[in-house]
Amino acid sequence: MLIYLIRHGETDYNLTHRFQGMWVESHLTERGKEQAHAASLMLSDIPFDRLYVSAAERTRETAALIFPARTDAIYSDDLREVDVGCLADQYIPDIREKYGETYVQASKNRDYSPFGGETAEAHKERAKRAMERVVEGGGECVAVVSHGGTIRCMLWALTGIEPSMVALLPNCSYAAVEIKNGKGILTQFGLLPLTASEAHDAL
């Protein structure tokens, strides 16, 4: 079984450095839509048996652009981003100024419980639960459209690599994990499709 973990395209919140978290809804920018279209071309030859998508708007939009012909997406709240509590919808520079070291430590440890959000362990266990359902669902090749922080936790669930050891995937790039004999092996990481503007600049 091969599992592709795909991060959503650039959003308006990414662009303005605001926290999205688990429940705040944001939408793709024009660049984010370009990224998703480019990813669609890059992944078009792969015969995905199943498609799992975070229930958030930004991931739904991304999945619809990458896989426009599919009507069988399985949506899940367990695939949403980490719950950052009261930090959601706030500008990150303002958060740093307001909360200082408390925020620095929360961000470093990926523990947002001081702000009413999830602990790192709760986030990891949620991602593990989601990945167990994906593996149990079967298929030779499966796509999962989710979020940067949650993909880190899903990689941990599948391969045992701690989230702190994994870089944040760029928007619309992906990691691929092969499941063999019940164990996950990371085979690809950080593959980023060229957007239309980037492809033009590369000529």
C-alpha positions in Angstrom: 0.0 0.0 0.0 1.3 3.5 -0.9 -0.1 6.5 0.9 0.4 10.0 -0.4 0.0 12.7 2.2 -0.7 16.0 0.5 -0.7 19.5 2.1 -3.4 22.0 1.0 -2.6 24.9 -1.2 -1.6 28.4 0.0 -4.5 30.1 1.8 -5.3 33.8 2.6 -4.3 33.0 6.2 -0.9 31.6 5.2 -0.3 34.8 3.2 -1.2 37.1 6.1 0.5 35.0 8.8 -2.7 34.2 10.8 -3.3 31.1 12.7 -5.9 28.8 11.2 -5.8 25.8 13.5 -8.6 23.2 13.6 -11.8 25.1 13.1 -11.2 28.5 11.5 -12.1 28.3 7.8 -9.8 29.9 5.2 -9.7 29.7 1.4 -7.1 29.2 -1.2 -5.4 32.2 -2.7 -4.9 32.5 -6.5 -1.4 31.1 -6.0 -2.9 28.3 -3.9 -5.3 27.4 -6.7 -2.3 27.4 -9.2 -0.4 25.1 -6.9 -3.4 22.7 -6.7 -3.7 22.7 -10.5 0.0 22.0 -10.9 -0.3 19.1 -8.3 -3.2 17.7 -10.3 -1.0 17.5 -13.4 1.8 15.9 -11.4 -0.4 13.3 -9.8 -2.7 12.6 -12.8 -1.1 9.3 -13.8 -1.3 7.8 -10.3 -4.4 5.4 -10.0 -5.6 6.3 -6.5 -8.1 3.8 -5.1 -9.3 6.0 -2.3 -9.2 9.7 -1.4 -9.4 11.0 2.2 -9.7 14.7 2.9 -9.7 16.9 6.0 -13.2 18.4 6.5 -11.7 21.9 6.5 -12.6 24.2 3.6 -9.0 24.8 2.5 -8.4 21.0 2.1 -11.8 20.5 0.4 -10.9 23.2 -2.1 -7.5 21.7 -2.7 -8.8 18.2 -3.2 -11.5 19.4 -5.6 -8.8 21.0 -7.8 -6.3 18.2 -7.6 -8.9 15.5 -8.2 -11.7 17.2 -10.2 -13.3 14.0 -11.5 -13.7 12.3 -8.1 -16.9 12.3 -6.3 -16.0 9.6 -3.7 -13.9 11.7 -1.3 -14.1 10.6 2.4 -14.1 13.6 4.7 -12.9 13.5 8.3 -12.5 15.9 11.2 -9.6 13.7 12.4 -7.6 14.9 9.5 -8.0 18.6 10.5 -5.0 20.7 11.7 -4.0 20.9 15.3 -6.5 22.8 17.6 -4.7 26.0 18.7 -7.5 27.1 21.0 -7.8 30.9 21.4 -4.9 31.5 19.1 -7.0 30.7 16.1 -7.8 33.6 13.8 -5.0 35.8 15.3 -2.0 37.3 13.6 1.1 35.4 14.6 3.3 38.6 15.2 0.5 39.8 17.6 0.5 36.4 19.4 4.3 36.6 19.9 4.0 40.1 21.4 1.0 39.2 23.6 2.0 35.9 25.0 5.8 36.0 24.8 7.6 32.9 26.2 4.4 31.0 26.8 3.7 31.0 23.1 7.3 30.3 22.2 7.3 27.1 24.4 3.8 26.1 23.2 5.0 26.4 19.6 8.3 24.6 20.3 6.5 21.7 22.1 3.5 21.7 19.8 1.4 21.8 22.9 -1.4 24.4 22.7 -3.2 23.3 25.9 -2.2 26.6 27.7 -4.5 28.3 25.1 -7.4 25.8 25.3 -6.1 23.7 22.4 -4.7 20.3 21.9 -1.6 18.8 23.4 1.0 17.3 21.1 0.0 13.8 22.3 -3.7 14.4 21.6 -2.8 15.6 18.1 -0.6 12.5 17.5 -3.3 10.1 18.7 -5.9 11.8 16.5 -3.6 11.4 13.5 -2.9 7.8 14.4 -6.6 7.0 14.6 -7.1 8.5 11.1 -4.2 6.5 9.7 -5.5 3.3 11.1 -8.8 3.9 9.3 -6.9 4.7 6.1 -4.9 1.5 6.3 -7.9 -0.6 7.2 -9.8 0.9 4.3 -7.3 -0.8 1.9 -6.3 0.0 -1.6 -3.0 -0.2 -3.5 -2.6 3.6 -3.6 -4.4 6.2 -1.4 -4.3 10.0 -1.3 -4.8 12.0 1.9 -5.3 15.8 1.7 -4.5 17.4 5.0 -2.5 20.0 6.8 1.2 20.6 7.6 1.2 19.9 11.3 -1.2 17.0 11.0 0.9 15.4 8.2 3.9 15.5 10.6 1.8 13.5 13.1 0.5 11.1 10.4 4.1 10.4 9.4 4.8 9.6 13.0 1.8 7.2 13.1 2.9 5.4 9.9 6.7 5.4 10.3 7.6 6.3 13.9 9.5 9.4 12.9 8.8 12.1 15.6 7.1 15.2 14.3 9.9 17.4 15.7 12.2 15.6 13.2 10.1 16.4 10.1 10.1 19.7 8.2 6.8 21.3 7.4 5.8 20.4 3.9 5.4 23.4 1.5 1.8 24.1 0.3 0.6 21.4 -2.2 3.7 19.3 -1.8 3.5 15.7 -0.5 5.1 12.8 1.3 4.7 9.2 0.2 4.8 6.3 2.6 4.9 2.6 1.6 3.3 0.1 4.0 5.1 -3.2 4.0 4.3 -6.0 6.5 2.5 -3.5 8.7 5.4 -1.0 8.7 5.6 2.4 7.0 8.6 3.5 5.0 9.0 7.1 3.9 9.8 6.9 0.2 9.3 10.5 -1.0 9.1 13.8 0.8 8.6 17.4 -0.1 7.9 16.9 -3.8 6.5 20.3 -5.0 4.8 20.8 -8.3 5.7 23.9 -10.2 2.9 26.5 -10.3 2.1 28.2 -13.6 4.1 31.3 -12.7 7.1 29.3 -11.4 7.1 27.2 -14.6 7.2 30.4 -16.7 10.1 31.7 -14.6 12.0 28.5 -15.0 12.0 28.7 -18.8 
